[in-house]
Amino acid sequence: MSEIYRILTINPGSTSTKIAIFDNEKNVFEEVLRHSSEEIGKYATIFDQYEFRKNVILETLNEKGINLTKLDAVVGRGGLLKPIEGGTYSVDENMINDLKVGVMGQHASNLGGIIASEIAGQLNIPSFIVDPVVVDELNEIARISGIPQLDRKSIFHALNQKAVARRAAKDMGKGYEDINVIVAHLGGGVSVGAHKNGRVIEVNNALDGDGPFSPERSGGLPAGQLAKLCFSGEYTLDEIKKLITGKGGLVAYVGSNDGREVVAMIEKGDKKAELVYKAMAYQVAKEIGACAAVLKGKVDAIILTGGIAYDKEFTAWIKEDVEFISEVLIYPGEDEMIALAEGGLRVLRGEEEAKKYQ
């Protein structure tokens, strides 16, 4: 009988903290801890929230009768660290310092590793983070943008992309390091990555104006027209940035960033909504085709994942355009908690070594 490892996973968001307990891959407890804007508003910085969020987690686990001494590891969501290759990383002082100061920016996910380390340290067990959004495995040629001052950057849904790629490999009876797949994460942001032998060698910057547009992000834009818009006098820098991330994409065209609402519009005969929604699928398919070129056509599978992958018509539009490249597999949703647990399990089971953050 294989050994059972108990893992606590922690995923801080802007107004909530998700926690879950896993016995190996089995989820035995999960809860979303909501934080009001009044509670969060008391703190000047993200790091200032650390004690508050940690205490809420510990109080909840205590109320639910969960014995922390039975834990084998604590895994937190990785934050905005310096660019690193994918994998499971031990949380150490160097990492905590970078998360505290927000070396690459302030985000609630920065608290994941800090809280994991604090709880694990008191129990004398290891703490980890897994595949943060800053995972960077790009080929050097992929960094060239066309303007020397603007390097292409790797910021994407690394945790979910790599988790579903591993699941697909397992379903194929292969290892992640033995396959080439293209993964399209379809959520509030859209990222499409070329995974070659366990490394994401090409991916669009899903945060800030690259690749397909999404429910609330502009994706890549006509550069000359964007430059004119910036200097038109009609927008501030912050307003332009908001058009790119937050108020771009579907919400800019049809007034909603919820794919389900857009589908409802289409069902009521809204032709504009249908055209824009199809255009989003078209751009995803186009990006998948670009990744196929990066992989020189050697693609074991194309994987569609994220919340919008539940929409069968949307995925059918993409499939129609790209299935000539390879088989299309659909893994809808984004279960970050099991992805975090799986990363910790691989280390505990000796399937891979925990990496050290440099």
C-alpha positions as CSV (number, residue, x, y, z in Angstrom):
1,M,0.0,0.0,0.0
2,S,1.4,3.4,-1.0
3,E,2.2,6.0,1.7
4,I,-0.4,8.7,2.2
5,Y,0.9,12.2,2.5
6,R,-1.3,15.0,3.9
7,I,-0.8,18.4,2.4
8,L,-2.3,21.8,3.2
9,T,-2.6,24.1,0.1
10,I,-3.0,27.9,0.4
11,N,-4.1,30.1,-2.5
12,P,-4.5,33.8,-1.6
13,G,-6.6,36.0,-3.9
14,S,-7.4,39.7,-3.8
15,T,-10.5,39.3,-1.6
16,S,-10.3,35.7,-0.5
17,T,-8.0,32.9,0.6
18,K,-8.7,29.4,-0.7
19,I,-7.4,26.5,1.5
20,A,-7.6,22.8,1.0
21,I,-6.3,19.6,2.6
22,F,-5.3,16.7,0.4
23,D,-4.5,13.1,1.3
24,N,-2.4,12.3,-1.7
25,E,-4.6,13.5,-4.6
26,K,-7.8,13.1,-2.6
27,N,-9.4,16.4,-1.5
28,V,-10.7,15.9,2.0
29,F,-11.4,19.5,2.9
30,E,-11.7,22.8,1.1
31,E,-12.9,26.2,2.0
32,V,-12.9,29.7,0.5
33,L,-12.3,32.3,3.2
34,R,-13.8,35.6,2.2
35,H,-12.2,38.9,3.2
36,S,-14.3,42.1,3.1
37,S,-13.0,45.3,1.5
38,E,-13.1,46.9,5.0
39,E,-10.9,44.1,6.4
40,I,-8.4,44.3,3.6
41,G,-8.5,48.1,3.4
42,K,-6.9,48.3,6.9
43,Y,-3.6,47.3,5.5
44,A,-1.2,49.6,3.5
45,T,0.6,46.8,1.6
46,I,0.0,43.2,0.6
47,F,2.6,42.0,3.1
48,D,0.8,43.8,5.9
49,Q,-2.1,41.4,5.4
50,Y,0.1,38.4,6.2
51,E,-0.7,38.0,9.9
52,F,-4.4,38.6,9.4
53,R,-4.7,36.0,6.6
54,K,-2.6,33.5,8.5
55,N,-4.7,33.8,11.6
56,V,-7.9,33.4,9.7
57,I,-6.5,30.2,8.1
58,L,-5.4,28.7,11.5
59,E,-8.7,29.7,13.2
60,T,-10.7,28.0,10.4
61,L,-8.7,24.8,10.5
62,N,-9.0,24.7,14.3
63,E,-12.7,25.2,14.1
64,K,-13.0,22.3,11.6
65,G,-11.1,20.0,13.9
66,I,-8.1,19.6,11.6
67,N,-5.0,18.4,13.4
68,L,-2.1,20.3,11.9
69,T,0.5,17.8,13.3
70,K,-0.7,15.3,10.8
71,L,0.5,17.5,7.9
72,D,3.5,16.4,5.8
73,A,3.9,19.7,3.9
74,V,2.3,23.0,3.2
75,V,2.1,24.3,-0.4
76,G,1.4,28.0,-1.2
77,R,0.5,29.7,-4.5
78,G,3.7,31.2,-6.0
79,G,3.7,35.0,-6.3
80,L,5.5,37.6,-8.4
81,L,9.0,36.4,-8.1
82,K,12.0,36.8,-10.4
83,P,11.6,34.7,-13.6
84,I,12.2,31.0,-12.8
85,E,11.9,27.7,-14.6
86,G,8.9,25.6,-13.8
87,G,8.7,23.1,-11.0
88,T,8.2,22.9,-7.2
89,Y,10.4,25.2,-5.1
90,S,11.3,25.0,-1.4
91,V,10.4,28.2,0.3
92,D,13.5,29.8,1.8
93,E,14.6,33.1,3.2
94,N,15.7,34.4,-0.1
95,M,12.3,33.7,-1.7
96,I,10.4,35.2,1.3
97,N,12.4,38.4,1.1
98,D,11.5,38.8,-2.6
99,L,7.9,38.1,-1.9
100,K,7.8,40.6,1.0
101,V,9.2,43.5,-1.1
102,G,7.3,42.4,-4.3
103,V,10.4,42.2,-6.4
104,M,8.3,41.9,-9.6
105,G,5.1,43.5,-8.2
106,Q,2.5,43.4,-5.5
107,H,-0.2,40.7,-5.7
108,A,-2.1,38.7,-3.0
109,S,-0.5,35.5,-4.3
110,N,2.8,36.8,-2.9
111,L,1.4,35.8,0.5
112,G,1.1,32.1,-0.4
113,G,4.7,31.2,0.1
114,I,5.1,33.4,3.2
115,I,2.1,31.9,5.0
116,A,3.1,28.3,3.9
117,S,6.6,28.8,5.3
118,E,5.3,30.2,8.6
119,I,2.8,27.4,9.2
120,A,5.2,24.7,8.1
121,G,8.1,26.1,10.1
122,Q,6.1,25.7,13.3
123,L,5.4,22.1,12.5
124,N,9.0,21.4,11.3
125,I,7.8,20.2,7.9
126,P,8.7,21.4,4.4
127,S,6.9,24.3,2.5
128,F,6.8,24.7,-1.2
129,I,5.4,26.9,-4.0
130,V,4.6,25.4,-7.5
131,D,4.8,26.9,-11.0
132,P,4.1,30.6,-10.3
133,V,2.9,33.0,-13.1
134,V,6.5,34.1,-13.7
135,V,7.7,30.7,-14.9
136,D,10.1,31.5,-17.8
137,E,11.4,28.7,-20.0
138,L,11.3,30.7,-23.3
139,N,13.9,30.0,-26.0
140,E,16.2,33.0,-26.4
141,I,14.8,33.5,-29.9
142,A,11.3,33.9,-28.5
143,R,12.4,37.0,-26.4
144,I,13.1,39.2,-29.4
145,S,10.2,41.5,-30.0
146,G,11.2,43.8,-32.9
147,I,12.2,46.8,-30.6
148,P,15.3,46.3,-28.5
149,Q,13.8,48.2,-25.6
150,L,10.9,45.7,-25.4
151,D,11.8,42.1,-24.6
152,R,9.0,39.6,-24.8
153,K,8.2,38.3,-21.3
154,S,6.8,35.0,-20.0
155,I,3.8,35.7,-17.8
156,F,1.0,33.1,-18.1
157,H,-1.2,30.5,-16.3
158,A,1.8,28.3,-15.6
159,L,0.2,26.4,-12.7
160,N,-2.8,25.2,-14.6
161,Q,-1.1,24.8,-18.0
162,K,1.6,22.5,-16.6
163,A,-0.9,20.6,-14.4
164,V,-3.2,19.7,-17.3
165,A,-0.2,18.9,-19.6
166,R,1.0,16.4,-17.0
167,R,-2.5,14.9,-16.7
168,A,-2.8,14.6,-20.5
169,A,0.6,13.0,-20.6
170,K,-0.5,10.5,-18.0
171,D,-3.7,9.8,-19.9
172,M,-1.6,9.1,-23.0
173,G,0.6,6.7,-21.0
174,K,3.6,9.0,-21.3
175,G,5.7,11.4,-19.1
176,Y,5.3,15.2,-19.4
177,E,9.0,15.3,-20.4
178,D,8.3,12.9,-23.3
179,I,5.6,14.9,-25.1
180,N,5.1,18.0,-27.2
181,V,1.7,19.7,-26.5
182,I,0.0,23.0,-27.1
183,V,-2.0,24.2,-24.1
184,A,-4.6,27.0,-24.4
185,H,-5.8,28.3,-21.0
186,L,-9.2,30.1,-21.6
187,G,-10.2,32.2,-18.7
188,G,-10.3,35.9,-17.8
189,G,-7.0,36.0,-19.5
190,V,-5.9,33.7,-22.4
191,S,-2.5,32.1,-22.6
192,V,-1.4,29.6,-25.3
193,G,1.9,27.8,-24.6
194,A,4.1,25.4,-26.6
195,H,5.3,22.7,-24.2
196,K,8.3,20.8,-25.5
197,N,9.6,18.0,-23.4
198,G,8.4,19.5,-20.2
199,R,9.4,23.1,-20.9
200,V,7.2,26.0,-22.1
201,I,9.4,27.3,-24.9
202,E,6.9,29.8,-26.3
203,V,3.9,31.5,-24.7
204,N,2.1,34.8,-25.1
205,N,2.2,37.3,-22.2
206,A,-1.3,36.8,-21.0
207,L,-1.2,39.8,-18.6
208,D,-0.3,42.7,-20.6
209,G,-1.1,42.9,-24.3
210,D,0.1,39.9,-26.3
211,G,-1.7,37.0,-28.0
212,P,-5.4,36.5,-28.3
213,F,-7.9,38.9,-26.7
214,S,-9.8,37.5,-23.8
215,P,-13.0,38.4,-21.7
216,E,-11.2,41.4,-20.2
217,R,-7.8,41.8,-21.9
218,S,-7.0,43.3,-25.3
219,G,-4.4,40.8,-26.4
220,G,-2.0,42.0,-29.2
221,L,-3.0,45.3,-30.8
222,P,-2.1,47.2,-34.0
223,A,1.0,49.0,-32.7
224,G,0.7,52.2,-34.8
225,Q,-2.9,52.7,-33.9
226,L,-2.2,52.1,-30.3
227,A,0.6,54.7,-30.3
228,K,-1.8,57.3,-31.8
229,L,-4.4,56.5,-29.2
230,C,-1.8,56.9,-26.4
231,F,-0.9,60.4,-27.7
232,S,-4.4,61.5,-28.6
233,G,-4.8,63.4,-25.4
234,E,-8.0,61.4,-24.6
235,Y,-6.5,58.9,-22.2
236,T,-4.0,58.9,-19.3
237,L,-1.4,56.2,-19.0
238,D,-3.5,54.4,-16.4
239,E,-6.5,54.5,-18.6
240,I,-4.6,53.0,-21.5
241,K,-3.2,50.2,-19.2
242,K,-6.8,49.5,-18.1
243,L,-7.9,49.2,-21.7
244,I,-5.2,46.6,-22.2
245,T,-5.9,44.7,-18.9
246,G,-9.3,44.9,-17.3
247,K,-11.4,46.8,-19.8
248,G,-10.3,45.2,-23.1
249,G,-11.5,42.2,-25.0
250,L,-15.1,41.0,-24.7
251,V,-16.0,43.6,-22.1
252,A,-14.9,46.4,-24.4
253,Y,-17.0,45.1,-27.3
254,V,-20.2,43.8,-25.7
255,G,-20.1,45.1,-22.1
256,S,-19.5,41.8,-20.3
257,N,-16.5,39.8,-19.2
258,D,-18.6,36.7,-18.5
259,G,-18.6,34.1,-21.3
260,R,-21.9,32.8,-20.1
261,E,-23.6,36.2,-20.4
262,V,-22.1,36.5,-23.9
263,V,-23.6,33.1,-24.9
264,A,-27.0,34.3,-23.5
265,M,-26.7,37.4,-25.8
266,I,-26.0,35.2,-28.8
267,E,-28.9,32.9,-28.0
268,K,-31.1,36.0,-28.0
269,G,-29.9,36.8,-31.5
270,D,-27.2,39.4,-30.8
271,K,-25.1,39.2,-34.0
272,K,-22.3,41.5,-32.7
273,A,-21.8,39.4,-29.6
274,E,-21.6,36.3,-31.8
275,L,-19.0,37.8,-34.2
276,V,-16.8,39.0,-31.3
277,Y,-17.1,35.7,-29.4
278,K,-16.2,33.8,-32.6
279,A,-13.3,36.3,-33.2
280,M,-11.9,35.4,-29.8
281,A,-12.0,31.7,-30.7
282,Y,-10.4,32.6,-34.1
283,Q,-7.5,34.4,-32.4
284,V,-6.9,31.4,-30.0
285,A,-6.8,29.0,-33.0
286,K,-4.4,31.4,-34.7
287,E,-2.1,31.3,-31.7
288,I,-2.3,27.5,-31.5
289,G,-1.2,27.5,-35.1
290,A,1.8,29.7,-34.3
291,C,2.8,27.3,-31.5
292,A,2.6,24.4,-33.9
293,A,5.1,26.1,-36.1
294,V,7.4,26.6,-33.0
295,L,7.1,22.8,-32.4
296,K,7.8,22.2,-36.1
297,G,4.5,20.4,-36.5
298,K,5.5,17.7,-34.0
299,V,2.4,18.0,-31.7
300,D,1.1,15.1,-29.6
301,A,-2.0,16.9,-28.6
302,I,-3.7,20.3,-28.3
303,I,-5.2,20.9,-24.9
304,L,-8.0,23.4,-24.1
305,T,-8.5,24.3,-20.4
306,G,-9.8,27.0,-18.1
307,G,-13.3,28.1,-17.4
308,I,-14.4,28.9,-21.0
309,A,-13.4,25.3,-22.0
310,Y,-16.7,24.3,-20.4
311,D,-18.4,26.0,-23.4
312,K,-18.8,23.2,-25.9
313,E,-19.6,25.5,-28.8
314,F,-16.6,27.8,-28.2
315,T,-14.2,24.8,-28.0
316,A,-15.9,23.4,-31.2
317,W,-15.0,26.6,-33.1
318,I,-11.4,26.2,-32.0
319,K,-11.3,22.5,-32.7
320,E,-12.6,23.0,-36.2
321,D,-9.7,25.3,-37.0
322,V,-6.9,23.3,-35.4
323,E,-7.7,19.6,-35.4
324,F,-5.7,19.2,-38.6
325,I,-2.6,19.8,-36.5
326,S,-3.3,17.2,-33.8
327,E,-5.9,15.6,-31.5
328,V,-7.8,18.2,-29.4
329,L,-8.2,17.3,-25.7
330,I,-10.5,19.3,-23.3
331,Y,-9.8,19.6,-19.6
332,P,-12.2,22.3,-18.5
333,G,-11.8,24.4,-15.4
334,E,-8.8,25.5,-13.4
335,D,-8.3,23.5,-10.2
336,E,-5.4,25.3,-8.7
337,M,-5.6,23.5,-5.4
338,I,-5.0,20.0,-6.7
339,A,-2.3,21.4,-9.0
340,L,-0.5,22.8,-5.9
341,A,-0.9,19.5,-4.0
342,E,0.4,17.5,-7.0
343,G,3.5,19.6,-7.1
344,G,4.2,19.0,-3.4
345,L,3.4,15.2,-3.8
346,R,6.0,14.8,-6.6
347,V,8.7,16.0,-4.2
348,L,7.5,14.0,-1.2
349,R,7.3,10.9,-3.3
350,G,10.8,11.4,-4.6
351,E,9.6,11.8,-8.2
352,E,11.5,15.1,-8.5
353,E,13.7,17.3,-6.3
354,A,12.5,20.6,-4.9
355,K,14.3,23.4,-6.7
356,K,16.1,26.3,-5.0
357,Y,15.0,29.8,-5.7
358,Q,18.0,32.0,-6.8
